[in-house]
Amino acid sequence: MATNDSPTSGVGNGFHDEDLGSPTKPEPPLPDAPQSATEGVPKAVDEVIYSDIGVNTLLTRLKQSIASARDFAAFLKKRSSLEEDQAQGLKKLCKSTHDGLRRPDGRQGTYGRQFDELTRMHERMADNGMQFALSLHQMHEDLNELANNMERGRKNWKQTGLNAEKRASDAEASMEKAKSKYESLAETYDRARTGDKSSGRAFGIKGPKSAAQHEEDLQRKVQAADADYKSKVEAAQSQRQELLNSSRPQAVRALQELITECDCALTLQLQKFASFNEKLLLGNGIIVSPLKNESNGQRSMRDVVYDIDNEKDLHHYISSYAPKIPPRNQGIEYKPHPSLAPKQQVPQITNKALPPQQPQSSSQPPASFPMQPAVQPSSQPGSANNRQSFAQQQNFSPQSYQPPPPDQGFHSSPQDRFTNGPPPIQSFAPQPPYAGNPQSASPYTHQQTGVTYSSDHLPPVKPVFGVSLDDLFNRDGTAVPMVVYQCIQAVELFGLEVEGIYRMSGNSNHIAKLKSKFDHDSSRVDFRNPESFYHDVNSVAGLLKLFFRDLPDPLLTRTNYSRFIEAAQIDDDIVRRDSLHAIINELPDPNYATLRALILHLHRVSERSAVNRMSSSNLALCFAPTVLGSHSGAISDSGYQARVVDTILQNTFQIFDED
């Protein structure tokens, strides 16, 4: 782009003054920078921003500021999410701890009171964390709005500034083109005027032109080119003056203001972030250890813990049993029957003749007899004797039953049985009317109606099938229903290597009997013993699918059905997995916990697909209509239903944690 002192401009003006004699006005010098430039700015900065590359330089710098604001906004969003999860988890922990402290099997007294106060401190710290997360989220939204505004301003001034630069550049390019034409004609005219033969001969319509005619034609062309060149120079100078005096300074000033605003806002948010961090840490520190002058009666965590008096708690607990002390005997002495008393005087044995502090009960056997463990009556349910005889009555073939691991098997003693077993297994121990062999259990008589039911067709005292997961959770207090837990346990103990598990149908009569047992009282069913499900693991698999089919609302819920189908239609595996993961995270808690248990179980089944022939795709075909609902959508959705379950199974540990 030509400037005011370019050699091209000087050559054109000199040739015009000497040869054509047409006067021209001298060009005014173009300003290097506007007079309104900020004082104190380094000279090198002014030279760059008011040069031809100034607007592009500032646009690039503003783009960097916007990118930095977006990066910090993303950091704040992630940090806010982490803080919110931590605060919510801490609140849940405190709530469960409060509930545990109220149970009678925990310590009370000073320990209970101080530990309760300790958890309340953690609740206040969780509140601080929640406020901190909300503040970070608000900062994230403010920065996103700032970045969007800056981006709109950048696009506007990019178009305005670069258009002004382009107009000036186009005007100068047009001037250069006119100058080249003008100089070429001027040289040709000069050769024709001096009689140079190298200029060539000119031909007109009527034949060759004379030298005078040729010179006159060239002079007219030179004058026209000169006028055009002069007008292009004036237009370029006008555009240049407008660019340097108005358009460029205005664009530079606006871009500098946008950069300053974006940078200052980002710095302010960083300062707020530092301040909020200090406030969070100081607030938690004051909760842990209040200032002595401003404690307002609040105690530090150290003082709370140090106020636990173990000896006082022990004495208080033991003293609470004082009203339950049985009455003491007046003394132990030998009193013979009067009819058997000897006639002569028999010297009585005084207490001094007995060894000190060794009173003996009449019911205690002599020391010479070996001590035998007390045997409970066989009629008592749940006794160790019954459990031992029950274990001895089991007659399993090696092909149909493999002994479970020590932490899941049957033991003769209750201590060994429940040491490392699965969660609350003691509720699954056989109890009346299921004591002993479940197939020979006694009939059940309803207390109110007096109706007697057989052991295989019991009344639905606590129905499980056809009841929503929320109602089961509120009634039983378990996130995963007991029927799901028992069926999964039975299949993993006895059915992982059964070919076609979940594909082969079970015995409908067995399934109906098992359903009746669960609807009567699921806590009395124990599928660790294969006799309890008639050695038919396919019926257990059918029972599990029946439970999910009978739910009033499918496991994956009707409200989310269309979202699952839309996610299944995504071709990209990663995007489809992430979409399904996001929908699963929004499921209600009982649905999420039950789905997690089911998927982890089906994943373990698919790991044995070399034996049981049930890959993830086969399991997906079996369970898709069960967990999504067989009538939730069009028939064409069946393929997408299977794709939903198959994708979840193939990404089990990316969606659910195994622990």
URVENZI-V182221 format. One record per run of one state. SS is the DSSP state (helix for helix, strand for strand, loop for the rest). FROM is the first residue (numbers start at 0). TO is the last residue. If there is no record, write none. Layout:
ss = <SS/SS>
from = <FROM/FROM>
to = <TO/TO>
//
This chain:
ss = <loop/helix/loop/helix/loop/helix/loop/helix/loop/helix/loop/strand/loop/strand/loop/helix/loop/helix/loop/helix/loop/helix/loop/helix/loop/helix/loop/helix/loop/helix/loop/helix/loop/helix/loop/strand/loop/strand/loop/helix/loop/helix/loop/helix/loop/helix/loop/helix/loop/helix/loop/helix/loop/helix/loop/helix/loop/helix/loop/helix/loop/helix/loop>
from = <0/6/20/42/49/53/101/108/193/196/199/202/204/206/208/210/288/300/306/309/319/321/324/337/340/350/353/383/393/413/417/424/428/437/440/443/445/451/453/468/476/481/494/507/524/529/533/536/549/560/568/572/585/588/607/608/612/615/628/634/650/651/655>
to = <5/19/41/48/52/100/107/192/195/198/201/203/205/207/209/287/299/305/308/318/320/323/336/339/349/352/382/392/412/416/423/427/436/439/442/444/450/452/467/475/480/493/506/523/528/532/535/548/559/567/571/584/587/606/607/611/614/627/633/649/650/654/658>
//
